[in-house]
Amino acid sequence: MRQRRFQPFLLLLAFTAAIQLPSKTGAADSAKPAEFPQGTWTLELTGSYADHIRFSEDRFAFGTVGANYYLWDNLSLGVHLSGYSVDQPHDDGYGVGVEAFGRLHFLTLDRFTLYFDGGGGKGYFDPETPEFGTHWNYSAKVGFGLTYRINDDAWLMGGARYFHVSNGDQFGRENNPSYDGIQYYAGVMIKL
């Protein structure tokens, strides 16, 4: 059972490694350089809004600052820090969370890139979020987005992600009201 949870991650990792292999035909030598070459560091600042899709009536607004390092051309790993404001039916709340994050820019068209990204981490909320839950929760995000290059060192970015918050059944299913929503975000990414 536990092995099945990791199968999608392993498939994504294998796919990523396969597209990073150098071409044997020499075509890669004449191709356009990667938009985000290996060894690049970026800083991103985004604002987000998440609306519920099931289980909860909460709405999240949050700002995120992230640092990303490109392990290979167009594939980064990073750390993101978010501050949350939560509109709940009875008692609005606030929170802060940190997440590990990965991003793969799989298509470049002139000044645009399309990417797939996702990550997860842990956050603290006050009061309990979702309502009748816990202060400490896990978060997960996965989705698609795009960047638009403004100049050699800056890109506008935006997209949508599936967004989940819950305590992972740490205290039993009855004490784990989870949140599922769609996160819409926009911001800027700067090469460091």
N, C-alpha and C positions, 0 to 999 in steps of 0.2 A: 504493500500500500504506500509506504513512505517513498519507495523508489519511483513510483508513478508520478509523484509531485515534481520530481526533478527532471523528468523526461522532456518537457517543453524547454526548460532552461538549457539542457544538454544539446537539444536540436538547434536552438538559437546560437549557442556557442560554436557548434560544428559548422553551421551556415556562415557565421561571421569569419571563422578561420579560413573557410574555403574561398570566400570572396577576397580575402587579403593575400592569397598566394600570388606571387609574381607570374606574369604571363611568360610562356616559353617562346612565343612568337616574336617577342621584341616590340609588340604593339604598345606596351606600357611605356616604353621610352619616348614615344611620340605623343602620348596622351597628355591631356591637360593635367597640371599638378592637382593634387587633392585640395579641396577647399579647406580642410582642417588636417594638415599633415601631422604625422607622428611626431610627438614631442611638444606639441602646442599646448599651452595653458590658456583657458578662458575663464572669465568671470561673467556670471549672468545675474540679472536682476529682473524679476517677473512679478506681476500682479495677477491674482487668480480669483475666480468665483466658482463655487461648486454648488450645484443644485441637486437635490436628492432624486433618486430613481426608485428606491424601495426601502422598506424597513423604518424609515425615519422621516421627519419633517424638517430637519435641520438644514441650514444653509451656511456655507463657509465662505468667508472672504479672507484672503491671505496674501502676504508678500513673502518672496523667497529670494535669498542670495545663495548662489552656488559657485563652486570652483570645480573645474573639470580638467582632466589631463588626458590627452589623446595617446593611448597605448599603441595604436596603429593608425594609419590614415583613416580619417572619418569615424573612428570608434573611440569613445571616451568613457572614462569612469570618473565619478566625482562625488562630492559631498555637498548636500543642500541643507540650509537652515531656513525654517519657515516660522513666521509668526501668524497665528490664526485668530480670527474673530468669528464666533459661532452664534448664529441667530437660532435659538431653540424656542420651542413653544412656550415654556414656562420660565426659564432662567438662562439668559444669554451668558456666553462664556468666552474665555480667551485661552490660548494655548501656544506652546512653542514645541517644535520638533526638529529632529535631525534625521536625514536619510542618506543612504548610499544610492547612487544613481548611475545608470548607464545610458549611452545614446549612440545610435548607429545612423549616420547620414548615408542612406542607400541610393540616393539619386541626386545628381547635380545638373541643373539646367541654367546656364549662364550665371546670373547672380543669385539664383534660388537653390536651396537644398531641401529635400524631403527627408525626414528622419522618423525613426521608431525609438522610443525611449521608455524607461521605467525604473522603478526603484522602490525601496521600502525602508522603514526605520521605526523610530519610537518617539512619542511625544507626551507632554504633560498638559492637561487641561484643567481649568477651574471655572465653574464647578464641573462635576462629572459630565463627560461627553462621550456618546450621546447620553441624554438624560437617563438616570437610573443605572448608569454604567459605572465606569471607574475613571480616576484621574489619569492613570498611565494607560496609554493605548499604543497599538501598532498601527502603522499606516502603510498603504501600498498604492502605487500609481503606475499605470501603463497606458500608452497611447501613441499618437502620431502628431507631427508638427512640421513646420517649415521655417526656414531662415531666409532672409533677404539681405544680401551684402550691401551696406551703405558705403563703406570704403574698405581699404585693405585690413583694417583692424576692428571693424564693428559690423554687427548684423542685427536687424530686427528679427524677432522670433515670436511664434505663437502657435497654438494648437489646442487639442482637446485630449483628455485622458480619463480613463476610468479611475475613480478615487475611492478608497476603502479605509475606514477607521473602525477598529474594534480592539478588545483586549485579548483576542485569540483564545477565548474560552478558558482563561487562566483560573477563573473562579466558578466554573460551571456555565453551561449554556444559558441558564436562567439569569445569570448576572453578566451577560454579554450582549446588550443591545447594539447591533452593529449599524454602521452608516455606509451606504453605497450611493455614489453620485457621479456626475460628469463634471470634471474640472475644465474650465475654459481659461486660458492664460495668454498673456502677451507681455513682451519685455524686450530687453536688449542683451546681446552677448558681446563681450569685448575681449580681444586677444591681449594677453598679458606679455 
